[in-house]
Amino acid sequence: MISVYKTDMLVRDNQTIWGVAMYSFHWVPANAARHASTDRRPEGALVYPSGTAVTTLCGKVDQISDNSEIAWLWSTCPECYEAALRMARAADG
């Protein structure tokens, strides 16, 4: 499983949370799976609020996010996982 957070102190786009920089994608439960998206989240939000339409790394458009506790337990979309893994490896150099 890929880690969403980097372990080193790196700042990208002036976004660092608690001293840990984030990758350019975010995980989002939508349509019965955990997907990844590079869509911008609402200002100050750490997650996409339920009901937010997002485009995911697997190419699906207008997926509706579900930020419920149970949704975070859904299986990970394999296409989003592979795309997120490539992005993370490229960012880590």
CYANA upper distance limits for C-alpha pairs under 8 A (distance plus 0.5 A):
  2 ILE  CA     81 TYR  CA      8.43
  2 ILE  CA     85 LEU  CA      7.01
  4 VAL  CA     22 MET  CA      7.20
  4 VAL  CA     23 TYR  CA      7.10
  4 VAL  CA     26 HIS  CA      8.17
  5 TYR  CA     20 VAL  CA      7.11
  5 TYR  CA     21 ALA  CA      6.89
  5 TYR  CA     22 MET  CA      5.62
  5 TYR  CA     23 TYR  CA      7.15
  6 LYS  CA     10 LEU  CA      8.33
  6 LYS  CA     20 VAL  CA      6.79
  6 LYS  CA     21 ALA  CA      6.41
  6 LYS  CA     22 MET  CA      6.80
  6 LYS  CA     23 TYR  CA      7.88
  7 THR  CA     20 VAL  CA      7.05
  7 THR  CA     21 ALA  CA      8.43
  8 ASP  CA     20 VAL  CA      7.35
  8 ASP  CA     21 ALA  CA      8.16
  9 MET  CA     19 GLY  CA      6.71
  9 MET  CA     20 VAL  CA      6.25
  9 MET  CA     21 ALA  CA      6.97
 10 LEU  CA     16 THR  CA      8.11
 10 LEU  CA     20 VAL  CA      7.46
 10 LEU  CA     21 ALA  CA      5.86
 11 VAL  CA     15 GLN  CA      6.50
 11 VAL  CA     16 THR  CA      6.13
 11 VAL  CA     20 VAL  CA      8.45
 11 VAL  CA     21 ALA  CA      5.97
 12 ARG  CA     16 THR  CA      7.88
 12 ARG  CA     21 ALA  CA      7.40
 12 ARG  CA     22 MET  CA      8.28
 15 GLN  CA     21 ALA  CA      7.17
 15 GLN  CA     22 MET  CA      7.99
 16 THR  CA     20 VAL  CA      6.17
 16 THR  CA     21 ALA  CA      5.17
 16 THR  CA     22 MET  CA      7.40
 17 ILE  CA     21 ALA  CA      6.77
 17 ILE  CA     22 MET  CA      8.16
 23 TYR  CA     88 ALA  CA      7.15
 23 TYR  CA     91 ALA  CA      8.06
 24 SER  CA     38 THR  CA      6.68
 24 SER  CA     87 MET  CA      8.49
 25 PHE  CA     36 ALA  CA      6.65
 25 PHE  CA     37 SER  CA      5.79
 25 PHE  CA     38 THR  CA      4.99
 25 PHE  CA     39 ASP  CA      8.23
 25 PHE  CA     84 ALA  CA      7.51
 26 HIS  CA     36 ALA  CA      5.87
 26 HIS  CA     37 SER  CA      5.88
 26 HIS  CA     38 THR  CA      6.79
 26 HIS  CA     47 VAL  CA      8.29
 27 TRP  CA     34 ARG  CA      7.06
 27 TRP  CA     35 HIS  CA      6.14
 27 TRP  CA     36 ALA  CA      4.83
 27 TRP  CA     37 SER  CA      6.91
 27 TRP  CA     47 VAL  CA      8.49
 28 VAL  CA     34 ARG  CA      6.08
 28 VAL  CA     35 HIS  CA      5.70
 28 VAL  CA     36 ALA  CA      6.27
 28 VAL  CA     37 SER  CA      7.54
 28 VAL  CA     47 VAL  CA      7.83
 28 VAL  CA     48 TYR  CA      7.21
 28 VAL  CA     65 SER  CA      6.77
 28 VAL  CA     66 ASP  CA      8.06
 28 VAL  CA     67 ASN  CA      8.09
 29 PRO  CA     33 ALA  CA      6.11
 29 PRO  CA     34 ARG  CA      4.64
 29 PRO  CA     35 HIS  CA      6.34
 29 PRO  CA     65 SER  CA      6.12
 29 PRO  CA     66 ASP  CA      5.96
 29 PRO  CA     67 ASN  CA      7.04
 29 PRO  CA     71 ALA  CA      6.16
 29 PRO  CA     72 TRP  CA      6.52
 29 PRO  CA     74 TRP  CA      7.85
 30 ALA  CA     34 ARG  CA      6.72
 30 ALA  CA     35 HIS  CA      7.19
 30 ALA  CA     63 GLN  CA      6.37
 30 ALA  CA     64 ILE  CA      5.94
 30 ALA  CA     65 SER  CA      4.94
 30 ALA  CA     66 ASP  CA      6.02
 30 ALA  CA     71 ALA  CA      8.19
 31 ASN  CA     63 GLN  CA      7.05
 31 ASN  CA     64 ILE  CA      7.19
 31 ASN  CA     65 SER  CA      7.94
 31 ASN  CA     66 ASP  CA      8.41
 32 ALA  CA     71 ALA  CA      7.56
 32 ALA  CA     74 TRP  CA      6.74
 32 ALA  CA     75 SER  CA      8.27
 33 ALA  CA     71 ALA  CA      8.00
 33 ALA  CA     74 TRP  CA      5.59
 33 ALA  CA     75 SER  CA      5.75
 33 ALA  CA     76 THR  CA      6.08
 33 ALA  CA     77 CYS  CA      6.34
 34 ARG  CA     71 ALA  CA      8.07
 34 ARG  CA     72 TRP  CA      7.27
 34 ARG  CA     74 TRP  CA      6.45
 34 ARG  CA     75 SER  CA      6.49
 34 ARG  CA     76 THR  CA      5.01
 34 ARG  CA     77 CYS  CA      6.31
 35 HIS  CA     56 THR  CA      6.70
 35 HIS  CA     57 LEU  CA      7.81
 35 HIS  CA     58 CYS  CA      8.28
 35 HIS  CA     76 THR  CA      6.80
 35 HIS  CA     77 CYS  CA      6.03
 35 HIS  CA     80 CYS  CA      6.14
 35 HIS  CA     81 TYR  CA      8.07
 36 ALA  CA     56 THR  CA      5.98
 36 ALA  CA     57 LEU  CA      6.16
 36 ALA  CA     58 CYS  CA      8.43
 36 ALA  CA     80 CYS  CA      6.00
 36 ALA  CA     81 TYR  CA      7.82
 36 ALA  CA     84 ALA  CA      7.38
 37 SER  CA     54 VAL  CA      7.49
 37 SER  CA     55 THR  CA      6.65
 37 SER  CA     56 THR  CA      4.91
 37 SER  CA     57 LEU  CA      5.94
 38 THR  CA     55 THR  CA      8.28
 38 THR  CA     56 THR  CA      7.76
 38 THR  CA     57 LEU  CA      7.90
 39 ASP  CA     54 VAL  CA      6.93
 39 ASP  CA     55 THR  CA      7.21
 39 ASP  CA     56 THR  CA      8.47
 41 ARG  CA     45 ALA  CA      6.75
 41 ARG  CA     46 LEU  CA      7.98
 41 ARG  CA     47 VAL  CA      7.35
 41 ARG  CA     48 TYR  CA      6.24
 42 PRO  CA     48 TYR  CA      7.69
 45 ALA  CA     49 PRO  CA      8.29
 47 VAL  CA     67 ASN  CA      8.12
 48 TYR  CA     52 THR  CA      6.79
 48 TYR  CA     65 SER  CA      7.13
 48 TYR  CA     67 ASN  CA      7.64
 49 PRO  CA     65 SER  CA      7.33
 49 PRO  CA     66 ASP  CA      7.80
 49 PRO  CA     67 ASN  CA      6.61
 50 SER  CA     64 ILE  CA      7.83
 50 SER  CA     65 SER  CA      5.48
 50 SER  CA     66 ASP  CA      4.97
 50 SER  CA     67 ASN  CA      5.42
 50 SER  CA     68 SER  CA      8.01
 51 GLY  CA     64 ILE  CA      5.80
 51 GLY  CA     65 SER  CA      5.73
 51 GLY  CA     66 ASP  CA      6.89
 52 THR  CA     63 GLN  CA      8.42
 52 THR  CA     64 ILE  CA      5.98
 52 THR  CA     65 SER  CA      5.77
 53 ALA  CA     61 VAL  CA      8.45
 53 ALA  CA     62 ASP  CA      5.19
 53 ALA  CA     63 GLN  CA      5.77
 53 ALA  CA     64 ILE  CA      5.11
 53 ALA  CA     65 SER  CA      6.87
 54 VAL  CA     61 VAL  CA      6.95
 54 VAL  CA     62 ASP  CA      5.54
 54 VAL  CA     63 GLN  CA      5.69
 54 VAL  CA     64 ILE  CA      6.94
 54 VAL  CA     65 SER  CA      7.60
 55 THR  CA     59 GLY  CA      7.15
 55 THR  CA     60 LYS  CA      6.20
 55 THR  CA     61 VAL  CA      4.85
 55 THR  CA     62 ASP  CA      6.08
 55 THR  CA     63 GLN  CA      6.77
 56 THR  CA     60 LYS  CA      5.97
 56 THR  CA     61 VAL  CA      7.12
 56 THR  CA     63 GLN  CA      7.93
 56 THR  CA     80 CYS  CA      7.63
 57 LEU  CA     79 GLU  CA      7.81
 57 LEU  CA     80 CYS  CA      5.58
 57 LEU  CA     83 ALA  CA      6.83
 57 LEU  CA     84 ALA  CA      8.03
 58 CYS  CA     77 CYS  CA      8.39
 58 CYS  CA     79 GLU  CA      5.66
 58 CYS  CA     80 CYS  CA      5.49
 58 CYS  CA     83 ALA  CA      7.94
 66 ASP  CA     71 ALA  CA      6.74
 67 ASN  CA     71 ALA  CA      6.93
 67 ASN  CA     72 TRP  CA      7.80
 68 SER  CA     72 TRP  CA      7.50
 69 GLU  CA     73 LEU  CA      7.87
 70 ILE  CA     74 TRP  CA      7.68
 76 THR  CA     80 CYS  CA      8.12
 76 THR  CA     81 TYR  CA      7.32
 77 CYS  CA     81 TYR  CA      6.65
 78 PRO  CA     82 GLU  CA      6.72
 79 GLU  CA     83 ALA  CA      6.75
 80 CYS  CA     84 ALA  CA      6.43
 81 TYR  CA     85 LEU  CA      6.49
 82 GLU  CA     86 ARG  CA      6.79
 83 ALA  CA     87 MET  CA      6.80
 84 ALA  CA     88 ALA  CA      6.56
 85 LEU  CA     89 ARG  CA      6.59
 86 ARG  CA     90 ALA  CA      6.64
 87 MET  CA     91 ALA  CA      6.65
 88 ALA  CA     92 ASP  CA      6.60
 89 ARG  CA     93 GLY  CA      6.78
